[in-house]
Each structure stands twice: as C-alpha cells, then as structure tokens.
Amino acid sequence: MLTIDLMEQELRAARQELADAERGLRDGSEASRTRYARALHEADLAERRAARLSRERGWQNEGWRQATV
C-alpha cells in the first residue's frame, strides 16, 4: 500500500472514531467525554499529517517538474 493510501485510511478511521465518540457524548459520562477528547486529538493529528504529506508530495512533484523543464 502506498503512503498516501495509508494516510487516507488513518484519516478515515480517525474521523469515524470522532463521529462515534461524538454520538457517545449523549450519555454524559466521564468515559464518553474522555473518549471524545482523545478522538478529537487523534483526528487533529491525522489531519495535520495528511496536510503535511500533501504539501511534501506537492513540493516534490514541483521539484521534478522544474528539473524536467
């Protein structure tokens, strides 16, 4: 699997966990709040990693384009 595929898979999983944790907040327990906070943090990290990878890949592609011109 390519790095981008793994990153997309991780991002989807983080978003799904966040959505599940958000629905779990309805019970109002400490565990549900903790799960939501953790899921929010993990989703934020996954978004940042995906954005960084996207920028790096764009930068690398741009470099190759300049070298071939």
QUICOR-V74387 format. One record per backbone hydrogen bond with DSSP energy under -1.0 kcal/mol. CO is the residue of the C=O (numbers start at 1). NH is the residue of the N-H. Records with the same first field share a line. If there is no record, write none. Layout:
CO = NH ; NH
This chain:
2 = 6
3 = 7
4 = 8
5 = 9
6 = 10
7 = 11
8 = 12
9 = 13
10 = 14
11 = 15
12 = 16
13 = 17
14 = 18
15 = 19
16 = 20
17 = 21
18 = 22
19 = 23
20 = 24
23 = 26
24 = 27
25 = 28
29 = 33
30 = 34
31 = 35
32 = 36
33 = 37
34 = 38
35 = 39
36 = 40
37 = 41
38 = 42
39 = 43
40 = 44
41 = 45
42 = 46
43 = 47
44 = 48
45 = 49
46 = 50
47 = 51
48 = 52
49 = 53
50 = 54
51 = 55
52 = 56
53 = 57
54 = 58
55 = 59
56 = 60
57 = 61
58 = 62
59 = 63
60 = 64
61 = 65
62 = 66
63 = 67
64 = 68
